């Protein structure tokens, strides 16, 4: 997966950076939309993390691990 990420960024001519450096206030800005999405899912939404910040944190951790030592 790291090789694919490096190849993609090289092909697009962009700098490979940690997601944690660029995600900014996404979790705060999209919290309301996330709550609405969970509500539309009904009972299935209960299986999702309670806040969008938790979702973002997990994704950032995963994505940053791909960039580490690149």
N, C-alpha and C positions, 0 to 999 in steps of 0.2 A: 504494500500500500504506500509505503514511503517513496518507493521508486516511481510509482504512478503520480504521486503528488509532485515530486520534483520535476518529472517529465512534463506535466501539465503546466506548471508555473514557468518552466523554461520555454515551452512552446508559446505561451501567451505573453512572454516577455515581462512578467511581473515578479516582484521580489517575494520570496517565501518568508512569511512572518508568522509569529505565534498568533493564534486567534485571540488569546487573552490581551494582546496588545491593541487589537483593533475592534473588539466587540463593543466597546464603549458602554452606553446605557441601554443597550437593547433589551435586557431583561426588564428594566423598569418601564421602558417605553411600550412594550408589548404585553405587559401583565394583564391589562384589561381585556385585550383580544384573546389571550390564553384562557382567562376565566370564562369568557363567553363561549369559546370553543369547547371547553370541558362541560359546560352546562348543556350545550346542544347534544353532546354525546350521551346524556342521561347517565344511567348507572355505570356505563363503560368508562365515563370520565373519572369515576372514583378510583380507578386503577392507576391514573396518571399522578405524577408528583403534584403536591398541592400548589406550588408556585412555579412560575416560568423561570424564576431565578435558579431554581434547582435543576431544571432542564438545561438551561444555558451552562451551568457549572459543569454538568456531566459532559456535555458536548465539548466545551472548552478543554477540559482535562484530556479527553480522548484526542482531540485535534492537536493540542500542544504536544502530546506525546509523539505524534508523527513527525513533528518539526524538530524535536529535540535531537541534537547531534547530527543534524542534516548538513 
